[in-house]
Amino acid sequence: MKEAVRDPRELCRLLGLPDEFVRPAIRAARLFPLFAPRSYIERIEPGNPHDPLLRQILPLEAEEYSPAGFTDDPVGDLAAAKAPGLLHKYHGRVLLVTTGACAVHCRYCFRRHFPYEQSPPSAAAWSESIRVVAADESIREVILSGGDPLTVVDPLLAELAERLAAIPHVARLRIHTRLPIMIPERINDDLLDWLRGTRLTPIVVIHANHPAELQGTAADAVGRLVDAGIPVLNQSVLLRGVNDDLETLVALSERLVDLRAMPYYLHQLDRVTGAAHFEVPIARGLELMEGLRARLPGYAVPRYVQEQAGWPHKIPLK
């Protein structure tokens, strides 16, 4: 992460992009900084401004404009806060924002405006959230999110897992992470040890939007998790110019299944300020889902869903 590219000029130079991309990228990065690991950048085709991986990390002029209906908190995170960094939206499970740090700044991120300074920055600060979880016997699952929880060092995460495991009614620990895709080396023995080191059932949800993200060491990282007996699911976002065509989505699902990870959700874009240029009409998403059902076995077809503030569950899009 220390070596990640933060300067739009450097990104454009590394990938041989035309000069016309530099100034708009610098302006857009003032709204939401560029942050991309070099191992991910190496998978991008040089000289191709339309590369689907590049599109996810390159700041664009379009981010400066948002139509009506796009907001800074599109999924109602702030209204769901029960303690600093603890969100309780759905019955039986809560989400703990463990950190504001992430291995990449995805340009469509629904938390790009989230007030991370209000979230717990350390193990000691997690105590209030843990007390809230302990007091609510309906909570069966705790989801670690962020940012990206795997940017936190393993000793702290191991301590957090042990404290949650000490709560009798909590049964599962779910990790939402982009690290296996962005910095695959993060999936190391220490991580696997604490994931399997408590009575809690661990589940890891990764986030890949394109089959080109699941090559080489990223594929190896997914394999390490699965070989350790940890269920791995994948969430994607339907993104214009990235994966809004049938062949890409079919290839993504088949790649995931071949890696023994299950396609879980295909999300309709959360309407966050600055990401309108990524939105794909729901009608097009429904067409793509019909195509997936015709081409893939049922277990390889993700559920097409949308999240809206105030709803007690994600909304299935038929």
Secondary structure, DSSP 8 states (H G I E B T S, - for coil): -TT-B--HHHHHHHTT--GGGHHHHHHHHHHS---B-HHHHTTS-TT-TT-HHHHHHS--GGGG---TT-BSSTT-TGGGEEETTEEEEETTEEEEE--S--S---TT-TTTT--GGGS--STGGGHHHHHHHHH-TT--EEEEESS-GGGS-HHHHHHHHHHHHTSTT--EEEEE-SHHHH-GGG--HHHHHHHTSSSSEEEEEE---SGGGSSHHHHHHHHHHHHTT--EEEEEE--TTTT-SHHHHHHHHHHHHHTT-EEEEEE----BTT-GGG---HHHHHHHHHHHHHHS-GGG--EEEE--TT-SS-EE--
